[in-house]
Amino acid sequence: MSPPAPSPNGDILFAFLSIVLEGAPYLLLGTIISGFIDAYLPSNAMDRLLPKRPLFAILVAGLLGGFFPVCECAVVPVIRRLLKKGLPLSCAVTYMLSAPIINPVVVLSTLSAFKGQNPVFMTCSRLLMAYIATVIVGLVVSRLRVDRVLRDHVMAEGDTAHSHAHGSHDQRVMHALRVARIDFLDTALYFVIGVLITSVFNTRLVVLPEAQGAIATLSGNDWLAVPGLMGLAFVLSLCSTTDAFIAASLAGFSWIARLAFLVFGPMADLKLIFLYSSVFKKAFVARLIAGLFVLILLLSAVWKYAAPPLLQLIHGPAV
């Protein structure tokens, strides 16, 4: 008796479980952090920690990932609670976009992945481009009205916020865990929907011979390769702690195309659309994704020609 034929949906299920198992622990970590922020951080703490002037506050927010390192799956519930604690919207968006890249874990993974391919230059370029992009986005968001950006229930949380940074230690821990449970259930739904769509793309579209041929065509032309790899990063929805190893393996593409892949992917991908939608209005999410795409395209074009003189200062192999 012959064995049954493999299920045509087996690859989708495998990809779905792989991404969920990789991302869910970070999502859980993010919601736990958000719970303890709600329980222990005083409501006026962010006003005291950040500079008073909006420009300097945004500049500092772009570097907070170095002190509070989280990946893109974990950062959304964290900024939801930071908003409730008084973090300005522009700083929250800046931190949300920069933290998955500007943090020690990603720095080390990028250095390791590009070993032998000028790792210092690629890592510094990734950090610098990400920082510039997120600060620009933060400055733009600072000009927007909050009610045009945040969902109504998130705004209501901020309006009714009160500090839980009082009471016994046991009471605050229990409150933190309750908040973590609520945030996890709220964001997990969006996460699962995004992962399911990502799995279908990865197993049914990216692996098609037509898609493989298109990727080969893109690699020889930077004008096509940069947006092409950005689109690939959007579809693959890789974790920022591991995406450098994928980028380093794309040897057929230029360094600037791979750099765009590394900067755009952690800020905008399929699953993040749904995670962002748990906090922000859909129209804002759509404008944010489109704006990031155009902005990183422009920054890549500038960096491609500005980098060679700077590269001469770094005594390493050519990129």
C-alpha positions as protocol buffer text, in pm:
chain_id: "A"
residue {
  index: 1
  type: MET
  ca { x: 0 y: 0 z: 0 }
}
residue {
  index: 2
  type: SER
  ca { x: 155 y: 330 z: -106 }
}
residue {
  index: 3
  type: PRO
  ca { x: 192 y: 610 z: 151 }
}
residue {
  index: 4
  type: PRO
  ca { x: -49 y: 903 z: 124 }
}
residue {
  index: 5
  type: ALA
  ca { x: 58 y: 1199 z: -84 }
}
residue {
  index: 6
  type: PRO
  ca { x: 200 y: 1494 z: 107 }
}
residue {
  index: 7
  type: SER
  ca { x: -52 y: 1759 z: 195 }
}
residue {
  index: 8
  type: PRO
  ca { x: -30 y: 2062 z: -36 }
}
residue {
  index: 9
  type: ASN
  ca { x: -70 y: 2278 z: 273 }
}
residue {
  index: 10
  type: GLY
  ca { x: 212 y: 2110 z: 465 }
}
residue {
  index: 11
  type: ASP
  ca { x: 472 y: 2369 z: 370 }
}
residue {
  index: 12
  type: ILE
  ca { x: 242 y: 2653 z: 473 }
}
residue {
  index: 13
  type: LEU
  ca { x: 176 y: 2490 z: 810 }
}
residue {
  index: 14
  type: PHE
  ca { x: 548 y: 2426 z: 863 }
}
residue {
  index: 15
  type: ALA
  ca { x: 637 y: 2787 z: 776 }
}
residue {
  index: 16
  type: PHE
  ca { x: 354 y: 2916 z: 996 }
}
residue {
  index: 17
  type: LEU
  ca { x: 468 y: 2717 z: 1298 }
}
residue {
  index: 18
  type: SER
  ca { x: 832 y: 2811 z: 1239 }
}
residue {
  index: 19
  type: ILE
  ca { x: 760 y: 3184 z: 1241 }
}
residue {
  index: 20
  type: VAL
  ca { x: 517 y: 3159 z: 1533 }
}
residue {
  index: 21
  type: LEU
  ca { x: 764 y: 2962 z: 1743 }
}
residue {
  index: 22
  type: GLU
  ca { x: 1039 y: 3210 z: 1659 }
}
residue {
  index: 23
  type: GLY
  ca { x: 835 y: 3523 z: 1720 }
}
residue {
  index: 24
  type: ALA
  ca { x: 594 y: 3427 z: 1999 }
}
residue {
  index: 25
  type: PRO
  ca { x: 860 y: 3423 z: 2276 }
}
residue {
  index: 26
  type: TYR
  ca { x: 962 y: 3777 z: 2182 }
}
residue {
  index: 27
  type: LEU
  ca { x: 599 y: 3886 z: 2172 }
}
residue {
  index: 28
  type: LEU
  ca { x: 547 y: 3733 z: 2517 }
}
residue {
  index: 29
  type: LEU
  ca { x: 862 y: 3905 z: 2644 }
}
residue {
  index: 30
  type: GLY
  ca { x: 738 y: 4237 z: 2510 }
}
residue {
  index: 31
  type: THR
  ca { x: 401 y: 4202 z: 2681 }
}
residue {
  index: 32
  type: ILE
  ca { x: 568 y: 4109 z: 3011 }
}
residue {
  index: 33
  type: ILE
  ca { x: 788 y: 4417 z: 2983 }
}
residue {
  index: 34
  type: SER
  ca { x: 479 y: 4626 z: 2905 }
}
residue {
  index: 35
  type: GLY
  ca { x: 305 y: 4487 z: 3213 }
}
residue {
  index: 36
  type: PHE
  ca { x: 590 y: 4579 z: 3445 }
}
residue {
  index: 37
  type: ILE
  ca { x: 614 y: 4923 z: 3282 }
}
residue {
  index: 38
  type: ASP
  ca { x: 247 y: 4977 z: 3366 }
}
residue {
  index: 39
  type: ALA
  ca { x: 290 y: 4853 z: 3722 }
}
residue {
  index: 40
  type: TYR
  ca { x: 620 y: 5015 z: 3820 }
}
residue {
  index: 41
  type: LEU
  ca { x: 680 y: 5318 z: 3599 }
}
residue {
  index: 42
  type: PRO
  ca { x: 527 y: 5639 z: 3739 }
}
residue {
  index: 43
  type: SER
  ca { x: 299 y: 5827 z: 3500 }
}
residue {
  index: 44
  type: ASN
  ca { x: 528 y: 6130 z: 3479 }
}
residue {
  index: 45
  type: ALA
  ca { x: 851 y: 5934 z: 3445 }
}
residue {
  index: 46
  type: MET
  ca { x: 888 y: 5985 z: 3070 }
}
residue {
  index: 47
  type: ASP
  ca { x: 858 y: 6363 z: 3111 }
}
residue {
  index: 48
  type: ARG
  ca { x: 1155 y: 6356 z: 3348 }
}
residue {
  index: 49
  type: LEU
  ca { x: 1367 y: 6116 z: 3142 }
}
residue {
  index: 50
  type: LEU
  ca { x: 1340 y: 6284 z: 2801 }
}
residue {
  index: 51
  type: PRO
  ca { x: 1459 y: 6633 z: 2704 }
}
residue {
  index: 52
  type: LYS
  ca { x: 1188 y: 6898 z: 2704 }
}
residue {
  index: 53
  type: ARG
  ca { x: 1248 y: 7017 z: 2349 }
}
residue {
  index: 54
  type: PRO
  ca { x: 1074 y: 6788 z: 2095 }
}
residue {
  index: 55
  type: LEU
  ca { x: 1372 y: 6767 z: 1858 }
}
residue {
  index: 56
  type: PHE
  ca { x: 1612 y: 6651 z: 2129 }
}
residue {
  index: 57
  type: ALA
  ca { x: 1350 y: 6414 z: 2271 }
}
residue {
  index: 58
  type: ILE
  ca { x: 1315 y: 6247 z: 1930 }
}
residue {
  index: 59
  type: LEU
  ca { x: 1694 y: 6225 z: 1891 }
}
residue {
  index: 60
  type: VAL
  ca { x: 1718 y: 6050 z: 2228 }
}
residue {
  index: 61
  type: ALA
  ca { x: 1421 y: 5822 z: 2152 }
}
residue {
  index: 62
  type: GLY
  ca { x: 1603 y: 5690 z: 1846 }
}
residue {
  index: 63
  type: LEU
  ca { x: 1878 y: 5559 z: 2074 }
}
residue {
  index: 64
  type: LEU
  ca { x: 1659 y: 5402 z: 2345 }
}
residue {
  index: 65
  type: GLY
  ca { x: 1694 y: 5060 z: 2183 }
}
residue {
  index: 66
  type: GLY
  ca { x: 2050 y: 5052 z: 2310 }
}
residue {
  index: 67
  type: PHE
  ca { x: 1913 y: 5054 z: 2666 }
}
residue {
  index: 68
  type: PHE
  ca { x: 1581 y: 4873 z: 2613 }
}
residue {
  index: 69
  type: PRO
  ca { x: 1661 y: 4619 z: 2337 }
}
residue {
  index: 70
  type: VAL
  ca { x: 1354 y: 4451 z: 2188 }
}
residue {
  index: 71
  type: CYS
  ca { x: 1282 y: 4304 z: 1847 }
}
residue {
  index: 72
  type: GLU
  ca { x: 1003 y: 4420 z: 1616 }
}
residue {
  index: 73
  type: CYS
  ca { x: 757 y: 4163 z: 1754 }
}
residue {
  index: 74
  type: ALA
  ca { x: 806 y: 4278 z: 2114 }
}
residue {
  index: 75
  type: VAL
  ca { x: 823 y: 4653 z: 2069 }
}
residue {
  index: 76
  type: VAL
  ca { x: 455 y: 4720 z: 1985 }
}
residue {
  index: 77
  type: PRO
  ca { x: 308 y: 4624 z: 2326 }
}
residue {
  index: 78
  type: VAL
  ca { x: 596 y: 4808 z: 2494 }
}
residue {
  index: 79
  type: ILE
  ca { x: 528 y: 5138 z: 2320 }
}
residue {
  index: 80
  type: ARG
  ca { x: 156 y: 5098 z: 2388 }
}
residue {
  index: 81
  type: ARG
  ca { x: 231 y: 5109 z: 2760 }
}
residue {
  index: 82
  type: LEU
  ca { x: 492 y: 5382 z: 2725 }
}
residue {
  index: 83
  type: LEU
  ca { x: 231 y: 5596 z: 2550 }
}
residue {
  index: 84
  type: LYS
  ca { x: 4 y: 5540 z: 2847 }
}
residue {
  index: 85
  type: LYS
  ca { x: 285 y: 5654 z: 3076 }
}
residue {
  index: 86
  type: GLY
  ca { x: 326 y: 5982 z: 2893 }
}
residue {
  index: 87
  type: LEU
  ca { x: 580 y: 5909 z: 2618 }
}
residue {
  index: 88
  type: PRO
  ca { x: 512 y: 6158 z: 2336 }
}
residue {
  index: 89
  type: LEU
  ca { x: 370 y: 5998 z: 2024 }
}
residue {
  index: 90
  type: SER
  ca { x: 660 y: 6112 z: 1804 }
}
residue {
  index: 91
  type: CYS
  ca { x: 912 y: 5957 z: 2046 }
}
residue {
  index: 92
  type: ALA
  ca { x: 708 y: 5637 z: 2069 }
}
residue {
  index: 93
  type: VAL
  ca { x: 707 y: 5592 z: 1690 }
}
residue {
  index: 94
  type: THR
  ca { x: 1078 y: 5675 z: 1671 }
}
residue {
  index: 95
  type: TYR
  ca { x: 1160 y: 5417 z: 1939 }
}
residue {
  index: 96
  type: MET
  ca { x: 926 y: 5160 z: 1781 }
}
residue {
  index: 97
  type: LEU
  ca { x: 1106 y: 5180 z: 1447 }
}
residue {
  index: 98
  type: SER
  ca { x: 1463 y: 5211 z: 1575 }
}
residue {
  index: 99
  type: ALA
  ca { x: 1472 y: 4962 z: 1865 }
}
residue {
  index: 100
  type: PRO
  ca { x: 1466 y: 4646 z: 1646 }
}
residue {
  index: 101
  type: ILE
  ca { x: 1786 y: 4766 z: 1475 }
}
residue {
  index: 102
  type: ILE
  ca { x: 1967 y: 4995 z: 1716 }
}
residue {
  index: 103
  type: ASN
  ca { x: 2028 y: 4747 z: 1995 }
}
residue {
  index: 104
  type: PRO
  ca { x: 2330 y: 4542 z: 2109 }
}
residue {
  index: 105
  type: VAL
  ca { x: 2196 y: 4203 z: 1997 }
}
residue {
  index: 106
  type: VAL
  ca { x: 2143 y: 4316 z: 1638 }
}
residue {
  index: 107
  type: VAL
  ca { x: 2482 y: 4489 z: 1631 }
}
residue {
  index: 108
  type: LEU
  ca { x: 2655 y: 4165 z: 1729 }
}
residue {
  index: 109
  type: SER
  ca { x: 2453 y: 3951 z: 1487 }
}
residue {
  index: 110
  type: THR
  ca { x: 2526 y: 4188 z: 1195 }
}
residue {
  index: 111
  type: LEU
  ca { x: 2898 y: 4193 z: 1273 }
}
residue {
  index: 112
  type: SER
  ca { x: 2899 y: 3814 z: 1287 }
}
residue {
  index: 113
  type: ALA
  ca { x: 2692 y: 3763 z: 971 }
}
residue {
  index: 114
  type: PHE
  ca { x: 2911 y: 3987 z: 754 }
}
residue {
  index: 115
  type: LYS
  ca { x: 3242 y: 3849 z: 874 }
}
residue {
  index: 116
  type: GLY
  ca { x: 3477 y: 3875 z: 575 }
}
residue {
  index: 117
  type: GLN
  ca { x: 3242 y: 4121 z: 400 }
}
residue {
  index: 118
  type: ASN
  ca { x: 3350 y: 4441 z: 575 }
}
residue {
  index: 119
  type: PRO
  ca { x: 3134 y: 4385 z: 883 }
}
residue {
  index: 120
  type: VAL
  ca { x: 3216 y: 4716 z: 1056 }
}
residue {
  index: 121
  type: PHE
  ca { x: 3111 y: 4920 z: 755 }
}
residue {
  index: 122
  type: MET
  ca { x: 2787 y: 4725 z: 702 }
}
residue {
  index: 123
  type: THR
  ca { x: 2696 y: 4738 z: 1070 }
}
residue {
  index: 124
  type: CYS
  ca { x: 2769 y: 5110 z: 1107 }
}
residue {
  index: 125
  type: SER
  ca { x: 2581 y: 5183 z: 784 }
}
residue {
  index: 126
  type: ARG
  ca { x: 2281 y: 4988 z: 909 }
}
residue {
  index: 127
  type: LEU
  ca { x: 2274 y: 5173 z: 1240 }
}
residue {
  index: 128
  type: LEU
  ca { x: 2328 y: 5516 z: 1087 }
}
residue {
  index: 129
  type: MET
  ca { x: 2069 y: 5479 z: 811 }
}
residue {
  index: 130
  type: ALA
  ca { x: 1813 y: 5336 z: 1054 }
}
residue {
  index: 131
  type: TYR
  ca { x: 1873 y: 5620 z: 1299 }
}
residue {
  index: 132
  type: ILE
  ca { x: 1837 y: 5891 z: 1034 }
}
residue {
  index: 133
  type: ALA
  ca { x: 1521 y: 5731 z: 893 }
}
residue {
  index: 134
  type: THR
  ca { x: 1352 y: 5691 z: 1231 }
}
residue {
  index: 135
  type: VAL
  ca { x: 1435 y: 6045 z: 1343 }
}
residue {
  index: 136
  type: ILE
  ca { x: 1289 y: 6185 z: 1020 }
}
residue {
  index: 137
  type: VAL
  ca { x: 972 y: 5981 z: 1071 }
}
residue {
  index: 138
  type: GLY
  ca { x: 954 y: 6098 z: 1433 }
}
residue {
  index: 139
  type: LEU
  ca { x: 978 y: 6462 z: 1324 }
}
residue {
  index: 140
  type: VAL
  ca { x: 699 y: 6411 z: 1071 }
}
residue {
  index: 141
  type: VAL
  ca { x: 477 y: 6238 z: 1329 }
}
residue {
  index: 142
  type: SER
  ca { x: 536 y: 6525 z: 1574 }
}
residue {
  index: 143
  type: ARG
  ca { x: 339 y: 6744 z: 1332 }
}
residue {
  index: 144
  type: LEU
  ca { x: 35 y: 6513 z: 1332 }
}
residue {
  index: 145
  type: ARG
  ca { x: -263 y: 6521 z: 1564 }
}
residue {
  index: 146
  type: VAL
  ca { x: -274 y: 6228 z: 1803 }
}
residue {
  index: 147
  type: ASP
  ca { x: -636 y: 6146 z: 1720 }
}
residue {
  index: 148
  type: ARG
  ca { x: -536 y: 6094 z: 1355 }
}
residue {
  index: 149
  type: VAL
  ca { x: -272 y: 5838 z: 1450 }
}
residue {
  index: 150
  type: LEU
  ca { x: -380 y: 5633 z: 1753 }
}
residue {
  index: 151
  type: ARG
  ca { x: -677 y: 5402 z: 1763 }
}
residue {
  index: 152
  type: ASP
  ca { x: -964 y: 5517 z: 1983 }
}
residue {
  index: 153
  type: HIS
  ca { x: -921 y: 5252 z: 2251 }
}
residue {
  index: 154
  type: VAL
  ca { x: -548 y: 5332 z: 2284 }
}
residue {
  index: 155
  type: MET
  ca { x: -630 y: 5701 z: 2328 }
}
residue {
  index: 156
  type: ALA
  ca { x: -889 y: 5607 z: 2591 }
}
residue {
  index: 157
  type: GLU
  ca { x: -622 y: 5415 z: 2783 }
}
residue {
  index: 158
  type: GLY
  ca { x: -410 y: 5728 z: 2795 }
}
residue {
  index: 159
  type: ASP
  ca { x: -702 y: 5944 z: 2907 }
}
residue {
  index: 160
  type: THR
  ca { x: -788 y: 5713 z: 3196 }
}
residue {
  index: 161
  type: ALA
  ca { x: -431 y: 5621 z: 3291 }
}
residue {
  index: 162
  type: HIS
  ca { x: -336 y: 5627 z: 3656 }
}
residue {
  index: 163
  type: SER
  ca { x: -19 y: 5514 z: 3821 }
}
residue {
  index: 164
  type: HIS
  ca { x: 5 y: 5166 z: 3967 }
}
residue {
  index: 165
  type: ALA
  ca { x: 358 y: 5230 z: 4092 }
}
residue {
  index: 166
  type: HIS
  ca { x: 226 y: 5216 z: 4449 }
}
residue {
  index: 167
  type: GLY
  ca { x: 110 y: 4945 z: 4683 }
}
residue {
  index: 168
  type: SER
  ca { x: 286 y: 4627 z: 4785 }
}
residue {
  index: 169
  type: HIS
  ca { x: 531 y: 4444 z: 4565 }
}
residue {
  index: 170
  type: ASP
  ca { x: 294 y: 4148 z: 4530 }
}
residue {
  index: 171
  type: GLN
  ca { x: 9 y: 4372 z: 4418 }
}
residue {
  index: 172
  type: ARG
  ca { x: 222 y: 4536 z: 4152 }
}
residue {
  index: 173
  type: VAL
  ca { x: 350 y: 4200 z: 4024 }
}
residue {
  index: 174
  type: MET
  ca { x: -4 y: 4069 z: 3994 }
}
residue {
  index: 175
  type: HIS
  ca { x: -110 y: 4386 z: 3813 }
}
residue {
  index: 176
  type: ALA
  ca { x: 187 y: 4352 z: 3577 }
}
residue {
  index: 177
  type: LEU
  ca { x: 93 y: 3995 z: 3492 }
}
residue {
  index: 178
  type: ARG
  ca { x: -272 y: 4089 z: 3430 }
}
residue {
  index: 179
  type: VAL
  ca { x: -167 y: 4369 z: 3196 }
}
residue {
  index: 180
  type: ALA
  ca { x: 76 y: 4134 z: 3020 }
}
residue {
  index: 181
  type: ARG
  ca { x: -203 y: 3881 z: 2966 }
}
residue {
  index: 182
  type: ILE
  ca { x: -435 y: 4147 z: 2820 }
}
residue {
  index: 183
  type: ASP
  ca { x: -166 y: 4289 z: 2591 }
}
residue {
  index: 184
  type: PHE
  ca { x: -59 y: 3942 z: 2476 }
}
residue {
  index: 185
  type: LEU
  ca { x: -413 y: 3844 z: 2380 }
}
residue {
  index: 186
  type: ASP
  ca { x: -468 y: 4177 z: 2204 }
}
residue {
  index: 187
  type: THR
  ca { x: -151 y: 4164 z: 1996 }
}
residue {
  index: 188
  type: ALA
  ca { x: -131 y: 3786 z: 1944 }
}
residue {
  index: 189
  type: LEU
  ca { x: -439 y: 3791 z: 1719 }
}
residue {
  index: 190
  type: TYR
  ca { x: -279 y: 4045 z: 1484 }
}
residue {
  index: 191
  type: PHE
  ca { x: 51 y: 3859 z: 1502 }
}
residue {
  index: 192
  type: VAL
  ca { x: -106 y: 3525 z: 1402 }
}
residue {
  index: 193
  type: ILE
  ca { x: -296 y: 3681 z: 1110 }
}
residue {
  index: 194
  type: GLY
  ca { x: 23 y: 3846 z: 984 }
}
residue {
  index: 195
  type: VAL
  ca { x: 225 y: 3527 z: 1020 }
}
residue {
  index: 196
  type: LEU
  ca { x: -36 y: 3324 z: 832 }
}
residue {
  index: 197
  type: ILE
  ca { x: -26 y: 3562 z: 535 }
}
residue {
  index: 198
  type: THR
  ca { x: 354 y: 3566 z: 549 }
}
residue {
  index: 199
  type: SER
  ca { x: 363 y: 3185 z: 543 }
}
residue {
  index: 200
  type: VAL
  ca { x: 147 y: 3172 z: 230 }
}
residue {
  index: 201
  type: PHE
  ca { x: 374 y: 3423 z: 55 }
}
residue {
  index: 202
  type: ASN
  ca { x: 690 y: 3241 z: 157 }
}
residue {
  index: 203
  type: THR
  ca { x: 578 y: 2895 z: 51 }
}
residue {
  index: 204
  type: ARG
  ca { x: 354 y: 2965 z: -248 }
}
residue {
  index: 205
  type: LEU
  ca { x: 492 y: 3277 z: -415 }
}
residue {
  index: 206
  type: VAL
  ca { x: 858 y: 3338 z: -330 }
}
residue {
  index: 207
  type: VAL
  ca { x: 958 y: 2984 z: -426 }
}
residue {
  index: 208
  type: LEU
  ca { x: 785 y: 2991 z: -766 }
}
residue {
  index: 209
  type: PRO
  ca { x: 1023 y: 2960 z: -1064 }
}
residue {
  index: 210
  type: GLU
  ca { x: 889 y: 3291 z: -1194 }
}
residue {
  index: 211
  type: ALA
  ca { x: 982 y: 3459 z: -865 }
}
residue {
  index: 212
  type: GLN
  ca { x: 1327 y: 3300 z: -869 }
}
residue {
  index: 213
  type: GLY
  ca { x: 1387 y: 3431 z: -1221 }
}
residue {
  index: 214
  type: ALA
  ca { x: 1273 y: 3778 z: -1123 }
}
residue {
  index: 215
  type: ILE
  ca { x: 1515 y: 3779 z: -827 }
}
residue {
  index: 216
  type: ALA
  ca { x: 1802 y: 3684 z: -1058 }
}
residue {
  index: 217
  type: THR
  ca { x: 1710 y: 3970 z: -1292 }
}
residue {
  index: 218
  type: LEU
  ca { x: 1696 y: 4220 z: -1006 }
}
residue {
  index: 219
  type: SER
  ca { x: 2041 y: 4140 z: -872 }
}
residue {
  index: 220
  type: GLY
  ca { x: 2221 y: 4295 z: -1169 }
}
residue {
  index: 221
  type: ASN
  ca { x: 2061 y: 4640 z: -1148 }
}
residue {
  index: 222
  type: ASP
  ca { x: 2074 y: 4851 z: -831 }
}
residue {
  index: 223
  type: TRP
  ca { x: 1782 y: 5064 z: -945 }
}
residue {
  index: 224
  type: LEU
  ca { x: 1576 y: 4746 z: -933 }
}
residue {
  index: 225
  type: ALA
  ca { x: 1771 y: 4553 z: -670 }
}
residue {
  index: 226
  type: VAL
  ca { x: 1723 y: 4805 z: -387 }
}
residue {
  index: 227
  type: PRO
  ca { x: 1341 y: 4819 z: -403 }
}
residue {
  index: 228
  type: GLY
  ca { x: 1336 y: 4450 z: -494 }
}
residue {
  index: 229
  type: LEU
  ca { x: 1519 y: 4341 z: -179 }
}
residue {
  index: 230
  type: MET
  ca { x: 1312 y: 4581 z: 28 }
}
residue {
  index: 231
  type: GLY
  ca { x: 1003 y: 4409 z: -108 }
}
residue {
  index: 232
  type: LEU
  ca { x: 1156 y: 4072 z: -29 }
}
residue {
  index: 233
  type: ALA
  ca { x: 1226 y: 4182 z: 328 }
}
residue {
  index: 234
  type: PHE
  ca { x: 864 y: 4293 z: 357 }
}
residue {
  index: 235
  type: VAL
  ca { x: 739 y: 3951 z: 248 }
}
residue {
  index: 236
  type: LEU
  ca { x: 986 y: 3732 z: 438 }
}
residue {
  index: 237
  type: SER
  ca { x: 914 y: 3907 z: 772 }
}
residue {
  index: 238
  type: LEU
  ca { x: 1242 y: 3799 z: 928 }
}
residue {
  index: 239
  type: CYS
  ca { x: 1340 y: 3874 z: 1286 }
}
residue {
  index: 240
  type: SER
  ca { x: 1592 y: 4159 z: 1314 }
}
residue {
  index: 241
  type: THR
  ca { x: 1820 y: 3939 z: 1525 }
}
residue {
  index: 242
  type: THR
  ca { x: 1869 y: 3691 z: 1238 }
}
residue {
  index: 243
  type: ASP
  ca { x: 1800 y: 3878 z: 914 }
}
residue {
  index: 244
  type: ALA
  ca { x: 2167 y: 3978 z: 871 }
}
residue {
  index: 245
  type: PHE
  ca { x: 2259 y: 3614 z: 803 }
}
residue {
  index: 246
  type: ILE
  ca { x: 2006 y: 3604 z: 518 }
}
residue {
  index: 247
  type: ALA
  ca { x: 2132 y: 3935 z: 378 }
}
residue {
  index: 248
  type: ALA
  ca { x: 2495 y: 3822 z: 395 }
}
residue {
  index: 249
  type: SER
  ca { x: 2407 y: 3512 z: 194 }
}
residue {
  index: 250
  type: LEU
  ca { x: 2260 y: 3718 z: -92 }
}
residue {
  index: 251
  type: ALA
  ca { x: 2603 y: 3752 z: -250 }
}
residue {
  index: 252
  type: GLY
  ca { x: 2463 y: 3821 z: -596 }
}
residue {
  index: 253
  type: PHE
  ca { x: 2323 y: 4155 z: -481 }
}
residue {
  index: 254
  type: SER
  ca { x: 2520 y: 4474 z: -419 }
}
residue {
  index: 255
  type: TRP
  ca { x: 2599 y: 4590 z: -68 }
}
residue {
  index: 256
  type: ILE
  ca { x: 2358 y: 4884 z: -93 }
}
residue {
  index: 257
  type: ALA
  ca { x: 2067 y: 4656 z: -185 }
}
residue {
  index: 258
  type: ARG
  ca { x: 2145 y: 4430 z: 108 }
}
residue {
  index: 259
  type: LEU
  ca { x: 2172 y: 4733 z: 336 }
}
residue {
  index: 260
  type: ALA
  ca { x: 1825 y: 4851 z: 230 }
}
residue {
  index: 261
  type: PHE
  ca { x: 1700 y: 4498 z: 304 }
}
residue {
  index: 262
  type: LEU
  ca { x: 1845 y: 4520 z: 656 }
}
residue {
  index: 263
  type: VAL
  ca { x: 1702 y: 4864 z: 732 }
}
residue {
  index: 264
  type: PHE
  ca { x: 1354 y: 4836 z: 584 }
}
residue {
  index: 265
  type: GLY
  ca { x: 1268 y: 4480 z: 696 }
}
residue {
  index: 266
  type: PRO
  ca { x: 1266 y: 4536 z: 1075 }
}
residue {
  index: 267
  type: MET
  ca { x: 1055 y: 4851 z: 1032 }
}
residue {
  index: 268
  type: ALA
  ca { x: 796 y: 4724 z: 787 }
}
residue {
  index: 269
  type: ASP
  ca { x: 686 y: 4373 z: 699 }
}
residue {
  index: 270
  type: LEU
  ca { x: 365 y: 4175 z: 658 }
}
residue {
  index: 271
  type: LYS
  ca { x: 323 y: 4075 z: 1021 }
}
residue {
  index: 272
  type: LEU
  ca { x: 408 y: 4426 z: 1143 }
}
residue {
  index: 273
  type: ILE
  ca { x: 117 y: 4572 z: 947 }
}
residue {
  index: 274
  type: PHE
  ca { x: -118 y: 4380 z: 1173 }
}
residue {
  index: 275
  type: LEU
  ca { x: 81 y: 4445 z: 1490 }
}
residue {
  index: 276
  type: TYR
  ca { x: 95 y: 4818 z: 1416 }
}
residue {
  index: 277
  type: SER
  ca { x: -280 y: 4812 z: 1352 }
}
residue {
  index: 278
  type: SER
  ca { x: -339 y: 4708 z: 1714 }
}
residue {
  index: 279
  type: VAL
  ca { x: -218 y: 5054 z: 1822 }
}
residue {
  index: 280
  type: PHE
  ca { x: -240 y: 5285 z: 1519 }
}
residue {
  index: 281
  type: LYS
  ca { x: -519 y: 5364 z: 1277 }
}
residue {
  index: 282
  type: LYS
  ca { x: -506 y: 5175 z: 949 }
}
residue {
  index: 283
  type: ALA
  ca { x: -468 y: 5488 z: 737 }
}
residue {
  index: 284
  type: PHE
  ca { x: -164 y: 5592 z: 939 }
}
residue {
  index: 285
  type: VAL
  ca { x: -11 y: 5243 z: 913 }
}
residue {
  index: 286
  type: ALA
  ca { x: -51 y: 5252 z: 534 }
}
residue {
  index: 287
  type: ARG
  ca { x: 112 y: 5596 z: 512 }
}
residue {
  index: 288
  type: LEU
  ca { x: 388 y: 5489 z: 749 }
}
residue {
  index: 289
  type: ILE
  ca { x: 480 y: 5182 z: 540 }
}
residue {
  index: 290
  type: ALA
  ca { x: 471 y: 5376 z: 213 }
}
residue {
  index: 291
  type: GLY
  ca { x: 668 y: 5665 z: 361 }
}
residue {
  index: 292
  type: LEU
  ca { x: 936 y: 5434 z: 500 }
}
residue {
  index: 293
  type: PHE
  ca { x: 972 y: 5265 z: 163 }
}
residue {
  index: 294
  type: VAL
  ca { x: 1030 y: 5595 z: -18 }
}
residue {
  index: 295
  type: LEU
  ca { x: 1252 y: 5735 z: 256 }
}
residue {
  index: 296
  type: ILE
  ca { x: 1484 y: 5435 z: 268 }
}
residue {
  index: 297
  type: LEU
  ca { x: 1502 y: 5430 z: -112 }
}
residue {
  index: 298
  type: LEU
  ca { x: 1623 y: 5792 z: -104 }
}
residue {
  index: 299
  type: LEU
  ca { x: 1867 y: 5731 z: 181 }
}
residue {
  index: 300
  type: SER
  ca { x: 2007 y: 5428 z: -2 }
}
residue {
  index: 301
  type: ALA
  ca { x: 2067 y: 5637 z: -314 }
}
residue {
  index: 302
  type: VAL
  ca { x: 2251 y: 5900 z: -109 }
}
residue {
  index: 303
  type: TRP
  ca { x: 2453 y: 5648 z: 91 }
}
residue {
  index: 304
  type: LYS
  ca { x: 2559 y: 5459 z: -221 }
}
residue {
  index: 305
  type: TYR
  ca { x: 2756 y: 5763 z: -340 }
}
residue {
  index: 306
  type: ALA
  ca { x: 2851 y: 5909 z: 0 }
}
residue {
  index: 307
  type: ALA
  ca { x: 2990 y: 5581 z: 132 }
}
residue {
  index: 308
  type: PRO
  ca { x: 3301 y: 5527 z: -87 }
}
residue {
  index: 309
  type: PRO
  ca { x: 3496 y: 5824 z: 59 }
}
residue {
  index: 310
  type: LEU
  ca { x: 3403 y: 5713 z: 410 }
}
residue {
  index: 311
  type: LEU
  ca { x: 3490 y: 5355 z: 329 }
}
residue {
  index: 312
  type: GLN
  ca { x: 3846 y: 5457 z: 253 }
}
residue {
  index: 313
  type: LEU
  ca { x: 3880 y: 5557 z: 618 }
}
residue {
  index: 314
  type: ILE
  ca { x: 3795 y: 5205 z: 725 }
}
residue {
  index: 315
  type: HIS
  ca { x: 4087 y: 4971 z: 665 }
}
residue {
  index: 316
  type: GLY
  ca { x: 3902 y: 4665 z: 550 }
}
residue {
  index: 317
  type: PRO
  ca { x: 3824 y: 4476 z: 232 }
}
residue {
  index: 318
  type: ALA
  ca { x: 3609 y: 4646 z: -30 }
}
residue {
  index: 319
  type: VAL
  ca { x: 3238 y: 4602 z: 8 }
}
